[in-house]
Amino acid sequence: MAHEKAVYSKPKTKLHVFDVVNYIVFIIIGLIIIVPIWKVIVDSFNQVGVYQFQLWPSQFTLDGYRTIIETEALYRPFVNSVLTTLLGTLLGLVLSTLGGYVLVQFEMPGRNLFAYILLFTMIFSGGMIPEYLVMRKLGLVNSMWILVVKHGMNVYNLVLMRNFFEGIPGSLYEAAKIDGCTPMGIFFKIVLPLSKAALASIGLMFSVAVWNDYATVKIYITDPDQINFQYKLRNMIMDGDTPITGYKVSQNTLYNAGIISAILPFMILYPFLQKYFVTGVNIGAVKE
């Protein structure tokens, strides 16, 4: 019996020093990330504008969010942001997937040269002035469509898609060719259905980039009807353009409520894409 207990007893797991240090480091990093976010959330519900850290609002209020929701000046910029984010993400996914699929066609002449040219643009750019001249020539200055076009092509995301496509077994491509499937048929019937994780993660990158773009609007757009939600919200809070409402809300409360309002759409969206995003962040990291 003693021998049987010795045989079937579970091995004791030892906690190494590296594991302990690893846990401590990641706990500290987690607190560094969570604490500022929690402060912003608490302050957005606090009627009294305070600058020290509080675990809970001393005087709970929703007036900051009511002010933002009832401010009509934010309606059009919000619609502009939603529209440009959807179209910019769609355009970015179309170009990244098609470009990545082209770069995995090993029999295509000049494939490596084309890839090197694209990679070159990741390291060097023409600069702000040439970019402005190009955008003006295209008629995109003072137009919200510049957000769609500017973010529609991202070489980094294209390379990620190419790496993902290279991870698809070559036997699938060969089997489809034997069955008489065209290259575009392979793309739509085989490649895209297997790329849900990549599409979700890269699509999220595109949408966050377009939604949060403030600098492009600041440089290229002066028409108040073409600005996005981020730009209008920043001007409303930081430049003292506070809307006049019947709510008694401090500037600090409104400031933090604006921050939460700006990131809220992706706070709601991320849980639905988390399983795809966790898989997609490893795109191209492992080669078999």
Secondary structure as a PSIPRED ss2 file (coil, helix, strand):
# PSIPRED VFORMAT (PSIPRED V4.0)

   1 M C   1.000  0.000  0.000
   2 A H   0.000  1.000  0.000
   3 H H   0.000  1.000  0.000
   4 E H   0.000  1.000  0.000
   5 K H   0.000  1.000  0.000
   6 A H   0.000  1.000  0.000
   7 V H   0.000  1.000  0.000
   8 Y H   0.000  1.000  0.000
   9 S C   1.000  0.000  0.000
  10 K C   1.000  0.000  0.000
  11 P C   1.000  0.000  0.000
  12 K C   1.000  0.000  0.000
  13 T C   1.000  0.000  0.000
  14 K C   1.000  0.000  0.000
  15 L C   1.000  0.000  0.000
  16 H C   1.000  0.000  0.000
  17 V H   0.000  1.000  0.000
  18 F H   0.000  1.000  0.000
  19 D H   0.000  1.000  0.000
  20 V H   0.000  1.000  0.000
  21 V H   0.000  1.000  0.000
  22 N H   0.000  1.000  0.000
  23 Y H   0.000  1.000  0.000
  24 I H   0.000  1.000  0.000
  25 V H   0.000  1.000  0.000
  26 F H   0.000  1.000  0.000
  27 I H   0.000  1.000  0.000
  28 I H   0.000  1.000  0.000
  29 I H   0.000  1.000  0.000
  30 G H   0.000  1.000  0.000
  31 L H   0.000  1.000  0.000
  32 I H   0.000  1.000  0.000
  33 I H   0.000  1.000  0.000
  34 I H   0.000  1.000  0.000
  35 V H   0.000  1.000  0.000
  36 P H   0.000  1.000  0.000
  37 I H   0.000  1.000  0.000
  38 W H   0.000  1.000  0.000
  39 K H   0.000  1.000  0.000
  40 V H   0.000  1.000  0.000
  41 I H   0.000  1.000  0.000
  42 V H   0.000  1.000  0.000
  43 D H   0.000  1.000  0.000
  44 S H   0.000  1.000  0.000
  45 F C   1.000  0.000  0.000
  46 N E   0.000  0.000  1.000
  47 Q C   1.000  0.000  0.000
  48 V C   1.000  0.000  0.000
  49 G C   1.000  0.000  0.000
  50 V C   1.000  0.000  0.000
  51 Y C   1.000  0.000  0.000
  52 Q C   1.000  0.000  0.000
  53 F C   1.000  0.000  0.000
  54 Q C   1.000  0.000  0.000
  55 L C   1.000  0.000  0.000
  56 W C   1.000  0.000  0.000
  57 P C   1.000  0.000  0.000
  58 S C   1.000  0.000  0.000
  59 Q C   1.000  0.000  0.000
  60 F E   0.000  0.000  1.000
  61 T C   1.000  0.000  0.000
  62 L C   1.000  0.000  0.000
  63 D H   0.000  1.000  0.000
  64 G H   0.000  1.000  0.000
  65 Y H   0.000  1.000  0.000
  66 R H   0.000  1.000  0.000
  67 T H   0.000  1.000  0.000
  68 I H   0.000  1.000  0.000
  69 I H   0.000  1.000  0.000
  70 E C   1.000  0.000  0.000
  71 T C   1.000  0.000  0.000
  72 E H   0.000  1.000  0.000
  73 A H   0.000  1.000  0.000
  74 L H   0.000  1.000  0.000
  75 Y H   0.000  1.000  0.000
  76 R H   0.000  1.000  0.000
  77 P H   0.000  1.000  0.000
  78 F H   0.000  1.000  0.000
  79 V H   0.000  1.000  0.000
  80 N H   0.000  1.000  0.000
  81 S H   0.000  1.000  0.000
  82 V H   0.000  1.000  0.000
  83 L H   0.000  1.000  0.000
  84 T H   0.000  1.000  0.000
  85 T H   0.000  1.000  0.000
  86 L H   0.000  1.000  0.000
  87 L H   0.000  1.000  0.000
  88 G H   0.000  1.000  0.000
  89 T H   0.000  1.000  0.000
  90 L H   0.000  1.000  0.000
  91 L H   0.000  1.000  0.000
  92 G H   0.000  1.000  0.000
  93 L H   0.000  1.000  0.000
  94 V H   0.000  1.000  0.000
  95 L H   0.000  1.000  0.000
  96 S H   0.000  1.000  0.000
  97 T H   0.000  1.000  0.000
  98 L H   0.000  1.000  0.000
  99 G H   0.000  1.000  0.000
 100 G H   0.000  1.000  0.000
 101 Y H   0.000  1.000  0.000
 102 V H   0.000  1.000  0.000
 103 L H   0.000  1.000  0.000
 104 V C   1.000  0.000  0.000
 105 Q C   1.000  0.000  0.000
 106 F C   1.000  0.000  0.000
 107 E C   1.000  0.000  0.000
 108 M C   1.000  0.000  0.000
 109 P C   1.000  0.000  0.000
 110 G C   1.000  0.000  0.000
 111 R H   0.000  1.000  0.000
 112 N H   0.000  1.000  0.000
 113 L H   0.000  1.000  0.000
 114 F H   0.000  1.000  0.000
 115 A H   0.000  1.000  0.000
 116 Y H   0.000  1.000  0.000
 117 I H   0.000  1.000  0.000
 118 L H   0.000  1.000  0.000
 119 L H   0.000  1.000  0.000
 120 F H   0.000  1.000  0.000
 121 T H   0.000  1.000  0.000
 122 M H   0.000  1.000  0.000
 123 I H   0.000  1.000  0.000
 124 F C   1.000  0.000  0.000
 125 S C   1.000  0.000  0.000
 126 G C   1.000  0.000  0.000
 127 G C   1.000  0.000  0.000
 128 M H   0.000  1.000  0.000
 129 I H   0.000  1.000  0.000
 130 P H   0.000  1.000  0.000
 131 E H   0.000  1.000  0.000
 132 Y H   0.000  1.000  0.000
 133 L H   0.000  1.000  0.000
 134 V H   0.000  1.000  0.000
 135 M H   0.000  1.000  0.000
 136 R H   0.000  1.000  0.000
 137 K H   0.000  1.000  0.000
 138 L C   1.000  0.000  0.000
 139 G C   1.000  0.000  0.000
 140 L C   1.000  0.000  0.000
 141 V C   1.000  0.000  0.000
 142 N C   1.000  0.000  0.000
 143 S C   1.000  0.000  0.000
 144 M C   1.000  0.000  0.000
 145 W H   0.000  1.000  0.000
 146 I H   0.000  1.000  0.000
 147 L H   0.000  1.000  0.000
 148 V H   0.000  1.000  0.000
 149 V H   0.000  1.000  0.000
 150 K H   0.000  1.000  0.000
 151 H H   0.000  1.000  0.000
 152 G H   0.000  1.000  0.000
 153 M C   1.000  0.000  0.000
 154 N C   1.000  0.000  0.000
 155 V H   0.000  1.000  0.000
 156 Y H   0.000  1.000  0.000
 157 N H   0.000  1.000  0.000
 158 L H   0.000  1.000  0.000
 159 V H   0.000  1.000  0.000
 160 L H   0.000  1.000  0.000
 161 M H   0.000  1.000  0.000
 162 R H   0.000  1.000  0.000
 163 N H   0.000  1.000  0.000
 164 F H   0.000  1.000  0.000
 165 F H   0.000  1.000  0.000
 166 E H   0.000  1.000  0.000
 167 G C   1.000  0.000  0.000
 168 I C   1.000  0.000  0.000
 169 P C   1.000  0.000  0.000
 170 G H   0.000  1.000  0.000
 171 S H   0.000  1.000  0.000
 172 L H   0.000  1.000  0.000
 173 Y H   0.000  1.000  0.000
 174 E H   0.000  1.000  0.000
 175 A H   0.000  1.000  0.000
 176 A H   0.000  1.000  0.000
 177 K H   0.000  1.000  0.000
 178 I H   0.000  1.000  0.000
 179 D C   1.000  0.000  0.000
 180 G C   1.000  0.000  0.000
 181 C C   1.000  0.000  0.000
 182 T C   1.000  0.000  0.000
 183 P H   0.000  1.000  0.000
 184 M H   0.000  1.000  0.000
 185 G H   0.000  1.000  0.000
 186 I H   0.000  1.000  0.000
 187 F H   0.000  1.000  0.000
 188 F H   0.000  1.000  0.000
 189 K H   0.000  1.000  0.000
 190 I H   0.000  1.000  0.000
 191 V H   0.000  1.000  0.000
 192 L C   1.000  0.000  0.000
 193 P C   1.000  0.000  0.000
 194 L C   1.000  0.000  0.000
 195 S C   1.000  0.000  0.000
 196 K H   0.000  1.000  0.000
 197 A H   0.000  1.000  0.000
 198 A H   0.000  1.000  0.000
 199 L H   0.000  1.000  0.000
 200 A H   0.000  1.000  0.000
 201 S H   0.000  1.000  0.000
 202 I H   0.000  1.000  0.000
 203 G H   0.000  1.000  0.000
 204 L H   0.000  1.000  0.000
 205 M H   0.000  1.000  0.000
 206 F H   0.000  1.000  0.000
 207 S H   0.000  1.000  0.000
 208 V H   0.000  1.000  0.000
 209 A H   0.000  1.000  0.000
 210 V H   0.000  1.000  0.000
 211 W H   0.000  1.000  0.000
 212 N C   1.000  0.000  0.000
 213 D C   1.000  0.000  0.000
 214 Y C   1.000  0.000  0.000
 215 A H   0.000  1.000  0.000
 216 T H   0.000  1.000  0.000
 217 V H   0.000  1.000  0.000
 218 K H   0.000  1.000  0.000
 219 I H   0.000  1.000  0.000
 220 Y H   0.000  1.000  0.000
 221 I C   1.000  0.000  0.000
 222 T C   1.000  0.000  0.000
 223 D C   1.000  0.000  0.000
 224 P C   1.000  0.000  0.000
 225 D C   1.000  0.000  0.000
 226 Q C   1.000  0.000  0.000
 227 I C   1.000  0.000  0.000
 228 N C   1.000  0.000  0.000
 229 F H   0.000  1.000  0.000
 230 Q H   0.000  1.000  0.000
 231 Y H   0.000  1.000  0.000
 232 K H   0.000  1.000  0.000
 233 L H   0.000  1.000  0.000
 234 R H   0.000  1.000  0.000
 235 N H   0.000  1.000  0.000
 236 M H   0.000  1.000  0.000
 237 I H   0.000  1.000  0.000
 238 M H   0.000  1.000  0.000
 239 D C   1.000  0.000  0.000
 240 G C   1.000  0.000  0.000
 241 D C   1.000  0.000  0.000
 242 T C   1.000  0.000  0.000
 243 P C   1.000  0.000  0.000
 244 I C   1.000  0.000  0.000
 245 T C   1.000  0.000  0.000
 246 G C   1.000  0.000  0.000
 247 Y C   1.000  0.000  0.000
 248 K C   1.000  0.000  0.000
 249 V C   1.000  0.000  0.000
 250 S C   1.000  0.000  0.000
 251 Q H   0.000  1.000  0.000
 252 N H   0.000  1.000  0.000
 253 T H   0.000  1.000  0.000
 254 L H   0.000  1.000  0.000
 255 Y H   0.000  1.000  0.000
 256 N H   0.000  1.000  0.000
 257 A H   0.000  1.000  0.000
 258 G H   0.000  1.000  0.000
 259 I H   0.000  1.000  0.000
 260 I H   0.000  1.000  0.000
 261 S H   0.000  1.000  0.000
 262 A H   0.000  1.000  0.000
 263 I H   0.000  1.000  0.000
 264 L H   0.000  1.000  0.000
 265 P H   0.000  1.000  0.000
 266 F H   0.000  1.000  0.000
 267 M H   0.000  1.000  0.000
 268 I H   0.000  1.000  0.000
 269 L H   0.000  1.000  0.000
 270 Y H   0.000  1.000  0.000
 271 P H   0.000  1.000  0.000
 272 F H   0.000  1.000  0.000
 273 L H   0.000  1.000  0.000
 274 Q H   0.000  1.000  0.000
 275 K H   0.000  1.000  0.000
 276 Y H   0.000  1.000  0.000
 277 F H   0.000  1.000  0.000
 278 V H   0.000  1.000  0.000
 279 T H   0.000  1.000  0.000
 280 G H   0.000  1.000  0.000
 281 V C   1.000  0.000  0.000
 282 N C   1.000  0.000  0.000
 283 I C   1.000  0.000  0.000
 284 G C   1.000  0.000  0.000
 285 A C   1.000  0.000  0.000
 286 V C   1.000  0.000  0.000
 287 K C   1.000  0.000  0.000
 288 E C   1.000  0.000  0.000
